[in-house]
Amino acid sequence: MTMPPGRALIWSILGAYLLLPPQPAAFDFPLLPPLDKTSLPLVTAFIITLFFIDKKAEIFPQSRCAKFLILLFILSPIVTVFTNTEPLIFAQTIIRGLNLQDTIAIPIKQFITLSGFLMARHYLQTREDQRDLLIAMVIAGLAYSMPILAEVRLSPQLNNLVYGYYQHLFSQTIRAGGYRPMVFLYHGIWLAFFVMMSLFSALALWRNETDQSRYKFFVASVYLAILLVFCKTWATLVYAVFIGSCIIILPSAMQLRIALFLAMIACLYPILKTIGIVPVEAILAQAESISPDRARSLSFRFFNEDILAARAFEKPLFGWGIWGRNHLHDFISGDITSVSDGYWVIVLGTFGWVGYVANFGLLTLPLMFLWQHLRRLKRETRYQLFRETNFSIRGGARTGSDVTRNEMSPYVGPFALILGTNLVDLLPNATLTTITWIIAGMLLGHAELLTRSFAKPTSNDALTEFGHRRER
């Protein structure tokens, strides 16, 4: 209530993600999905926004494709429920089939998941909004560095000390003769990924700022890079070297193209894996040269995603639903015998290809819209240069102001790379968080803003029409 809606959304979601206790802590009400550190701040922010701040907010996007994917994301689980009413029967236990209660709870959960995406699309469209998010990520990363360094030295104990329970296996925090921190996040991988996002935010501000604060962001980038090393996660270090270099060196247009390429790899990965294009053996050999432990971990992930994908293809369209039905089970006890690490195989097994297309489609769609705008802007720039050279009119030559008006924010490239990197990381991990949905919604809102700027009439419309007639 005391901040502009965009900043309030950023700090509400970011603060809750970093400070509230992770799973399994949640409020579990009847007929509703559990309200945890992910869903509870989204629900409260959405209610406050619609009923107290902006009752006429246009929450849903303008694109028909985006609206279709949203409806598919929210409503397709209803079909999943009706195709999974049969129980799974084992010798000593029974896993119940899905029922009418699930037709209410699952769509509500899906809508809550998308609420951050929808609010960000409406409230975080401009360059200034994007800069606010980058600054918030840097501030949060620097503030979080203190408990991170404490856990590196003393072992991950803060969640146990503050909230009274340990959120994961302690054995997975022991790494490289020391400890991998977690603080209040679900796992050390999630924490390393957040620190990496903070590092990319600092690099983006360092490159694009023009005043004296630019050097502060350089110092912050160096500090966050060192902090990322202390997080002891190989994947994020590889991402940091490659994507960080892209943010520093490449122009925004090339950054967007790389991000879209990464997103397409993530979207097509199940198909590429099925037809044998993914070089699994080469990847494992490269991991073995770096660390035998990491190679064994990666091999374990590949094995489990193969058996889970085979399970998912038994019900390819709408999946197996919730309650662990997408897993493999022991024939006697009914205990789950498979491990689902990658987000893609979780979605594919739970909601099938329909849910997979809706989920990854919504995350990739903003990048596609921005790429289309980039192509449109390039064509318009060439056309204006051609007309100014060959069809200039005395006292009325075009100045290119329309091109300036339609230019993308310089922060779009770094955010697109963050989103593309997260999509690739969803192949081995399930690191999709509310922050990722916020970034995707923000990019979609900016793409819509650019689209409206093209449709907006300008003072040169008459001159444009005259030029078209002369060309004809």
C-alpha positions in Angstrom: 0.0 0.0 0.0 3.0 2.4 0.5 4.8 1.6 -2.8 3.9 1.9 -6.5 2.2 -1.4 -7.5 5.2 -2.6 -9.5 7.7 -2.2 -6.7 5.2 -3.6 -4.2 4.8 -6.7 -6.3 8.6 -7.1 -6.7 9.3 -6.8 -3.0 6.3 -8.9 -1.8 7.2 -11.8 -4.0 11.0 -11.6 -3.6 10.9 -11.0 0.1 8.5 -13.9 0.7 10.6 -16.2 -1.5 13.8 -15.5 0.4 12.4 -15.3 4.0 9.5 -17.6 4.4 10.1 -21.3 5.3 10.2 -23.8 2.4 8.3 -27.0 1.9 6.7 -28.8 3.7 5.6 -25.8 5.7 2.1 -24.7 4.4 -1.4 -23.9 5.4 -3.6 -26.7 4.1 -7.3 -25.7 3.8 -10.1 -27.9 2.6 -10.7 -27.9 -1.2 -7.7 -25.6 -1.7 -4.1 -26.4 -2.6 -1.6 -25.9 0.2 -0.6 -22.2 0.7 3.2 -22.2 1.1 6.0 -19.7 0.5 5.3 -19.8 -3.2 1.5 -19.5 -3.3 0.6 -17.5 -0.2 2.3 -14.2 -1.2 0.8 -14.6 -4.7 -2.7 -15.0 -3.3 -2.4 -12.0 -1.0 -0.8 -9.8 -3.6 -3.5 -10.7 -6.2 -6.3 -10.0 -3.7 -4.8 -6.7 -2.6 -4.2 -5.6 -6.1 -7.7 -6.3 -7.5 -9.8 -5.3 -4.5 -7.8 -2.4 -2.9 -5.4 -0.9 -5.4 -6.5 -1.3 -9.0 -10.0 -2.8 -9.4 -10.0 -2.2 -13.2 -6.6 -3.8 -13.9 -6.4 -5.6 -17.2 -4.9 -8.8 -15.8 -5.2 -11.0 -18.9 -2.9 -10.5 -21.9 -4.0 -9.1 -25.2 -2.6 -11.9 -27.4 -5.0 -14.6 -28.3 -2.2 -17.2 -28.2 -1.3 -16.2 -24.7 -5.0 -16.3 -23.6 -5.3 -19.8 -25.1 -2.2 -21.1 -23.3 -3.4 -19.6 -20.0 -6.8 -21.4 -20.3 -5.0 -24.6 -21.3 -2.7 -24.3 -18.3 -5.5 -23.7 -15.9 -8.3 -26.0 -17.3 -6.5 -28.9 -18.9 -5.9 -30.6 -15.4 -9.7 -31.1 -15.2 -9.4 -33.5 -18.1 -6.4 -35.1 -16.3 -8.6 -35.7 -13.3 -11.4 -37.4 -15.3 -8.9 -39.7 -17.1 -7.3 -40.8 -13.8 -10.2 -41.9 -11.6 -8.8 -45.4 -11.3 -6.8 -46.2 -8.1 -3.3 -47.7 -8.3 -3.4 -51.0 -6.4 -0.4 -52.7 -4.8 0.0 -55.6 -2.4 0.1 -53.5 0.7 -1.3 -50.1 -0.2 -3.6 -48.3 -2.6 -3.1 -44.9 -4.2 -6.5 -43.4 -4.7 -7.7 -42.2 -8.0 -8.4 -38.5 -8.7 -11.9 -37.2 -7.8 -14.1 -34.1 -8.0 -12.2 -32.4 -5.2 -9.1 -32.4 -7.4 -11.1 -30.7 -10.3 -11.4 -27.7 -7.9 -8.0 -27.8 -6.2 -5.7 -28.3 -9.2 -7.1 -25.5 -11.4 -7.0 -23.1 -8.4 -3.3 -24.1 -7.8 -2.6 -23.5 -11.5 -4.2 -20.1 -11.5 -2.3 -19.1 -8.3 0.9 -20.2 -10.1 0.1 -17.9 -13.0 -1.1 -14.9 -10.9 2.5 -13.5 -10.5 3.0 -13.8 -14.3 -0.3 -12.0 -14.9 0.4 -9.2 -12.4 3.9 -8.7 -13.7 2.6 -8.4 -17.3 0.3 -5.5 -16.2 2.6 -3.7 -13.7 6.1 -4.3 -14.9 6.1 -3.2 -18.6 8.4 -0.3 -18.8 12.2 0.2 -18.7 11.9 1.8 -15.3 10.0 -1.2 -14.0 12.7 -3.6 -15.3 15.4 -1.5 -13.7 13.5 -1.7 -10.4 13.5 -5.5 -10.6 17.2 -5.6 -11.4 18.0 -3.3 -8.4 15.8 -5.4 -6.1 17.6 -8.6 -7.2 21.0 -7.0 -6.5 20.0 -5.7 -3.1 18.4 -9.0 -2.2 21.5 -10.9 -3.3 23.8 -8.7 -1.3 21.6 -8.9 1.8 21.3 -12.6 1.5 25.1 -13.0 1.3 25.5 -12.6 5.0 23.4 -15.8 6.0 25.0 -17.6 3.0 28.5 -17.0 4.2 27.4 -18.0 7.7 26.1 -21.3 6.5 29.3 -21.9 4.3 31.3 -21.6 7.5 28.9 -23.2 10.1 26.8 -25.6 7.9 23.2 -25.0 6.7 21.3 -24.6 10.0 19.3 -21.3 9.7 16.0 -22.9 8.7 16.3 -25.4 11.5 17.1 -22.6 14.0 14.4 -20.2 12.9 11.6 -22.5 11.8 12.4 -25.7 13.7 12.9 -28.2 10.9 15.5 -29.2 8.3 14.2 -28.7 4.7 16.4 -31.3 2.9 18.9 -34.1 3.3 22.0 -32.9 5.2 24.2 -35.2 3.1 23.5 -33.1 0.0 25.0 -30.0 1.7 28.4 -31.5 2.1 30.4 -30.5 -0.9 34.2 -30.0 -1.8 35.3 -30.4 1.8 32.8 -27.9 3.2 29.2 -27.0 3.1 26.8 -25.9 0.4 24.4 -23.3 1.9 20.6 -23.3 1.6 19.4 -20.6 4.0 15.5 -20.5 3.7 15.3 -22.1 0.2 14.4 -25.7 -0.6 17.9 -26.8 -1.8 21.4 -25.5 -2.4 20.7 -25.6 -6.2 17.9 -23.1 -5.7 20.1 -20.8 -3.7 23.0 -21.0 -6.2 20.5 -20.2 -9.0 19.2 -17.1 -7.1 22.7 -15.8 -6.5 23.5 -16.3 -10.2 20.3 -14.3 -11.1 21.5 -11.5 -8.7 24.9 -11.6 -10.4 23.4 -11.3 -13.9 21.3 -8.3 -12.6 24.4 -6.6 -11.3 26.1 -7.1 -14.7 23.2 -5.8 -16.6 23.1 -2.6 -14.5 26.9 -2.2 -14.7 26.7 -2.3 -18.5 23.7 0.0 -19.0 24.0 2.6 -16.2 25.7 5.9 -17.1 26.2 7.7 -13.8 28.7 7.0 -11.0 26.6 4.2 -9.6 27.9 2.1 -12.5 31.1 1.4 -10.5 29.1 0.2 -7.5 27.4 -2.4 -9.7 30.8 -3.5 -10.9 31.9 -4.1 -7.3 28.6 -5.8 -6.6 29.2 -8.1 -9.6 32.6 -9.1 -8.4 31.3 -9.8 -4.9 28.3 -11.9 -6.2 30.6 -13.8 -8.5 32.8 -14.8 -5.5 29.6 -15.6 -3.5 28.4 -17.9 -6.4 31.7 -19.9 -6.1 31.0 -20.5 -2.4 27.6 -21.9 -3.4 29.5 -24.9 -4.8 27.1 -25.8 -7.7 28.8 -26.6 -11.0 25.9 -25.9 -13.3 25.4 -22.3 -12.1 29.2 -21.7 -12.5 29.0 -22.8 -16.1 25.9 -20.7 -16.7 27.6 -17.7 -15.1 30.7 -17.8 -17.3 28.7 -18.2 -20.5 25.7 -16.0 -19.9 27.6 -13.4 -17.9 29.9 -13.0 -20.9 26.9 -12.5 -23.2 25.5 -9.8 -20.9 28.8 -7.9 -20.9 29.8 -8.3 -24.5 26.9 -8.8 -26.8 24.2 -6.3 -27.9 20.6 -6.8 -26.7 19.4 -8.2 -30.0 22.0 -11.0 -30.0 21.2 -11.7 -26.3 17.6 -12.1 -27.2 18.4 -14.5 -30.0 20.6 -16.7 -27.7 17.8 -16.7 -25.1 15.2 -17.8 -27.6 17.6 -20.5 -28.8 18.0 -21.8 -25.2 14.3 -21.7 -24.8 13.7 -23.8 -27.9 16.2 -26.4 -26.7 14.2 -26.7 -23.5 10.9 -26.9 -25.2 12.0 -29.5 -27.7 14.1 -31.5 -25.3 11.6 -34.4 -24.8 11.4 -34.9 -28.5 15.2 -34.6 -29.0 15.8 -37.1 -26.2 13.2 -39.6 -27.6 14.7 -39.7 -31.1 18.3 -39.9 -29.7 19.7 -36.5 -30.7 20.7 -35.5 -27.2 24.4 -36.6 -26.8 24.0 -38.3 -23.4 27.3 -40.2 -23.5 29.3 -37.1 -24.6 27.7 -35.1 -21.8 28.6 -37.8 -19.2 32.1 -38.0 -20.5 32.6 -34.3 -20.2 31.1 -34.4 -16.7 33.5 -37.2 -15.8 36.5 -35.1 -16.8 35.3 -32.4 -14.4 34.1 -34.4 -11.4 33.4 -38.1 -11.1 30.8 -37.3 -8.4 28.9 -34.9 -10.7 29.1 -37.5 -13.5 27.5 -40.1 -11.3 24.8 -37.6 -10.2 24.1 -36.7 -13.9 23.9 -40.4 -14.9 21.4 -41.0 -12.1 19.3 -38.1 -13.4 19.4 -39.4 -17.0 18.4 -42.9 -15.9 15.4 -41.6 -13.9 14.2 -39.2 -16.5 14.2 -42.1 -19.0 12.0 -44.4 -16.9 9.7 -41.5 -15.9 9.4 -40.4 -19.5 8.4 -44.0 -20.5 5.9 -43.8 -17.7 4.5 -40.5 -19.0 4.1 -41.8 -22.5 1.7 -44.4 -21.2 -0.8 -41.5 -20.8 0.7 -39.0 -23.2 -2.0 -36.4 -23.7 -3.1 -35.4 -20.1 -0.7 -37.4 -17.9 -1.2 -39.3 -14.7 -2.2 -36.5 -12.3 -1.0 -35.7 -8.8 -0.4 -37.9 -5.7 2.8 -39.4 -7.2 0.9 -41.3 -9.8 3.4 -40.3 -12.4 6.2 -42.2 -10.6 7.2 -45.8 -10.6 6.3 -47.8 -7.5 7.4 -50.9 -5.6 4.9 -53.7 -6.5 4.6 -54.8 -2.9 4.8 -51.8 -0.7 3.7 -49.2 -3.2 6.6 -46.9 -2.3 7.9 -44.6 -4.9 11.1 -46.0 -6.5 11.9 -43.3 -9.0 13.3 -39.8 -8.5 12.0 -36.8 -10.5 14.6 -34.0 -10.7 13.9 -32.4 -14.0 10.9 -30.1 -14.1 10.1 -31.1 -17.7 9.6 -34.8 -16.9 7.5 -33.8 -13.8 5.1 -31.7 -16.0 5.0 -34.3 -18.8 4.2 -37.1 -16.4 1.7 -35.1 -14.3 -0.3 -33.2 -17.0 0.9 -34.8 -20.3 1.8 -33.1 -23.5 -1.1 -30.7 -23.2 0.1 -29.4 -19.9 3.7 -29.4 -21.1 2.9 -27.2 -24.1 0.9 -24.8 -21.9 3.6 -24.5 -19.3 6.7 -24.2 -21.5 4.7 -22.3 -24.1 3.8 -19.5 -21.7 7.4 -19.2 -20.6 8.7 -19.1 -24.1 6.0 -16.9 -25.7 7.4 -13.6 -24.4 10.8 -14.3 -26.0 9.0 -15.1 -29.3 7.0 -11.9 -29.2 10.1 -9.8 -28.5 12.0 -11.6 -31.4 9.1 -10.8 -33.7 9.2 -7.1 -32.6 13.0 -7.1 -33.2 12.4 -8.3 -36.8 9.6 -5.8 -37.3 11.8 -3.0 -36.0 14.7 -4.0 -38.3 12.4 -4.0 -41.3 11.0 -0.6 -40.4 14.5 0.9 -39.9 15.6 -0.4 -43.3 12.5 1.0 -44.9 12.9 4.4 -43.3 16.5 4.7 -44.4 15.5 3.7 -47.9 12.8 6.3 -48.0 14.9 9.1 -46.5 17.5 8.4 -49.2 15.2 8.1 -52.2 12.0 9.8 -51.4 12.8 12.7 -49.1 10.5 15.7 -49.3 11.6 19.3 -48.9 11.2 20.3 -45.2 9.5 17.0 -44.4 12.2 14.3 -44.3 11.7 11.7 -41.6 14.0 11.7 -38.7 13.7 8.2 -37.4 11.8 9.2 -34.3 9.4 6.4 -34.8 12.2 3.9 -34.6 13.4 5.4 -31.3 9.9 5.2 -30.0 9.7 1.5 -30.7 13.1 0.5 -29.4 13.3 -2.3 -26.8 14.5 -1.6 -23.3 18.3 -2.4 -22.9 17.4 -4.6 -20.0 15.3 -7.0 -22.1 18.4 -8.8 -23.3 19.7 -9.7 -19.8 16.2 -10.7 -18.6 15.7 -12.8 -21.6 19.0 -14.6 -20.9 18.0 -15.2 -17.3 14.7 -16.7 -18.5 16.4 -18.8 -21.2 18.9 -20.1 -18.7 16.2 -21.0 -16.3 14.4 -22.9 -19.0 17.5 -24.9 -19.8 18.0 -25.6 -16.1 14.5 -27.1 -15.9 15.9 -30.1 -17.8 18.1 -31.4 -15.0 16.4 -29.5 -12.1 13.0 -28.1 -11.0 14.2 -24.6 -10.4 11.1 -22.9 -11.7 10.2 -20.3 -9.1 7.8 -17.3 -8.7 10.7 -15.0 -9.7 10.9 -16.8 -13.1 7.2 -16.3 -13.7 7.6 -12.6 -12.7 10.3 -12.2 -15.3 8.3 -14.0 -18.0 5.2 -11.9 -17.3 7.3 -8.7 -17.3 8.8 -9.6 -20.8 5.3 -10.3 -22.1 4.1 -6.9 -20.8 7.0 -5.2 -22.5 6.4 -7.0 -25.8 2.7 -5.8 -25.7 3.9 -2.3 -24.9 6.1 -2.3 -28.0 3.3 -3.7 -30.1 1.0 -0.9 -29.0 3.7 1.6 -29.9 3.7 0.4 -33.4 0.0 0.7 -33.7 0.0 4.3 -32.2 -0.5 7.0 -34.8 2.3 9.4 -35.4 2.7 12.8 -37.0 4.3 11.3 -40.0 1.4 9.1 -41.0 0.5 11.4 -44.0 4.1 11.3 -45.2 4.2 7.5 -44.9 1.2 7.2 -47.1 2.6 9.6 -49.6 5.8 7.6 -49.7 3.8 4.3 -50.3 2.0 6.0 -53.2 5.3 7.2 -54.8 6.8 3.7 -54.5 3.7 2.2 -56.2 
